[in-house]
Amino acid sequence: MSVSVQPRLVTPVAVREAMSFADAALALAGHTVTDAHIRDLLEQCLSGQISDAEYITQVSQHVDRAQ
């Protein structure tokens, strides 16, 4: 028996709220994410366009290339 998994529908408002929450949490710890590419990847992940694993992979590759 196979179970079909439907992708969750995430609204743009929910994505903006999640981004704001992450920004606030980082700010409380004294950090900020200013890299536009990483912020774009996070937005893609939060909206369901890419998986968590793909987000981590792409961010790691991006950081490695920047060093």
C-alpha positions as CSV (number, residue, x, y, z in Angstrom):
1,M,0.0,0.0,0.0
2,S,1.4,3.4,-1.0
3,V,0.6,6.6,0.7
4,S,0.6,9.8,-1.3
5,V,2.1,12.8,0.4
6,Q,0.8,16.1,-0.8
7,P,3.2,19.1,-0.5
8,R,2.2,21.5,2.1
9,L,0.9,24.8,0.8
10,V,2.8,27.7,2.3
11,T,1.5,31.2,1.9
12,P,3.9,34.1,1.1
13,V,2.8,35.7,4.4
14,A,3.8,32.6,6.3
15,V,7.2,32.6,4.6
16,R,7.8,36.3,5.5
17,E,6.8,35.6,9.1
18,A,9.2,32.7,9.3
19,M,12.0,34.8,7.7
20,S,11.3,37.6,10.3
21,F,11.4,35.0,13.1
22,A,14.7,33.7,11.9
23,D,16.1,37.2,11.6
24,A,15.0,38.1,15.1
25,A,16.4,34.9,16.6
26,L,19.7,35.5,14.9
27,A,19.7,39.2,16.0
28,L,19.2,38.2,19.6
29,A,22.3,36.0,19.3
30,G,24.2,38.9,17.8
31,H,24.2,37.5,14.2
32,T,22.8,38.5,10.8
33,V,22.5,36.8,7.5
34,T,23.3,39.4,4.8
35,D,24.2,37.1,1.9
36,A,21.4,37.5,-0.6
37,H,21.9,34.1,-2.1
38,I,21.6,32.3,1.3
39,R,18.5,34.4,2.1
40,D,17.0,33.4,-1.2
41,L,17.8,29.7,-0.6
42,L,16.1,30.0,2.9
43,E,13.0,31.5,1.3
44,Q,12.9,28.7,-1.2
45,C,13.2,26.1,1.5
46,L,10.5,27.8,3.7
47,S,8.1,28.0,0.7
48,G,8.7,24.3,-0.1
49,Q,10.5,24.9,-3.4
50,I,13.5,23.0,-2.2
51,S,13.9,20.5,0.6
52,D,15.7,21.1,3.9
53,A,18.5,18.7,2.7
54,E,18.9,20.6,-0.5
55,Y,19.0,23.9,1.4
56,I,21.8,22.7,3.6
57,T,23.7,21.3,0.6
58,Q,23.4,24.4,-1.4
59,V,24.3,26.7,1.5
60,S,27.4,24.6,2.3
61,Q,28.5,24.6,-1.3
62,H,28.0,28.4,-1.5
63,V,30.0,29.0,1.7
64,D,32.8,26.7,0.6
65,R,33.1,28.6,-2.8
66,A,33.2,31.9,-1.0
67,Q,36.2,31.0,1.2
